Amino acid sequence: MATIAKERVSVAIPPRRGRRGISWSAWIWVAPAVLLIAVFFIWPMIQTIWFSFQNTDTLGNVTGFAGLKWYTRIFTDPSMLIVLRNNVLWLVVGTILTVGLGLVIAVLVDRVKIERVIKSTLFIPMALSFVAAGVIWRFVYIYEPAGQTQIGLLNAFLGLFHIPPQAWFVNEAVNNFALIAIYVWMWTGFSMVILSAALKGIPDEIIEAANIDGASRFTMFWRIMVPMIYPTLTVVTITMIINILKIFDVVYVNTGGNYHTSVIAQAFYDQLFTFQNYGLGSAWAVVLTIVILPVMIINLRRIRAERGSR
């Protein structure tokens, strides 16, 4: 009987394949993806870095080695410094407003009767593209000279209080904030939905214990809710940071980067496709990649740490 059992086991277990066989079969499946990444990501990245150190003509032909010329210009030219300033402004104001408003709204509407209605309403802008949102908000910000009928929603509202109409996209004191408002309008709903789902994951026993101990809503918010949804809050914040660092559509549709509203992606587009300055355009692309890369690394490390803790 033992002999028969051994024979059955030996028949049931297939022979092991060599490491070389496993390696080649794996490469057969991975090769198409590796090829696509090499052709459409790695090679363009290498070419962009190479162009950023070269002088080129309007056709993209290399005319000489430029060294750090374009990078020096980015960090010394006043017009280029305005671009970097605008990106920092977007990063700070846009991230704080989208994540902050999303968190506050998620807490306020949690477990109320019209919660679904409010969430659905605020999430609708996510269904639009940035271009569509930009076009919609152009009608909101339309400016007509004083004394004429204001067809822009915001200036018409100001007219009810006899406040002079404002050229929102031309006035350099407010134009960047007007553009950021479009982004906040679109992405606050996303932050709210994700954070609301995290809030619902907090056990009811903890909330009840805090109420019994006499904790105020403010204390419960800062001492209990925020620490317990911190991982989700981090994910949403990193998502907003990455989105804002590469913001382009809203600026391009509404101002085209004029009136000191340009951002890194807009500057890259202008230099490459409008002025055919491949060297400076490539340098802007490299700067944008370098800025985004640390955020991506932090996000990957956080994901690995969470997986390791499970």
Sequence and secondary structure as in RCSB ss.txt:
>XXXX:A:sequence
MATIAKERVSVAIPPRRGRRGISWSAWIWVAPAVLLIAVFFIWPMIQTIWFSFQNTDTLGNVTGFAGLKWYTRIF
TDPSMLIVLRNNVLWLVVGTILTVGLGLVIAVLVDRVKIERVIKSTLFIPMALSFVAAGVIWRFVYIYEPAGQTQ
IGLLNAFLGLFHIPPQAWFVNEAVNNFALIAIYVWMWTGFSMVILSAALKGIPDEIIEAANIDGASRFTMFWRIM
VPMIYPTLTVVTITMIINILKIFDVVYVNTGGNYHTSVIAQAFYDQLFTFQNYGLGSAWAVVLTIVILPVMIINL
RRIRAERGSR
>XXXX:A:secstr
 HHHHHHHHHHHS     HHHHHHHHHHHHHHHHHHHIIIIIHHHHHHHHHTTEEE TTS EEEE TTHHHHHHT
T HHHHHHHHHHHHIIIIIHHHHHHHHHHHHHHTTT TTHHHHHHHHHGGGGS HHHHHHHHHHHH    TTS  
 SHHHHHHHHTT     TTT TTTHHHHHHHHHHHHHHHHHHHHHHHHHHTS HHHHHHHHHTT  HHHHIIIII
HHHTHHHHHHHHHHHHHHHHT  HHHHHHTTTTTTT  HHHHHHIIIIIS  HHHHHHHHHHHHHHHHHHHHHHH
HHHHHHHHH 
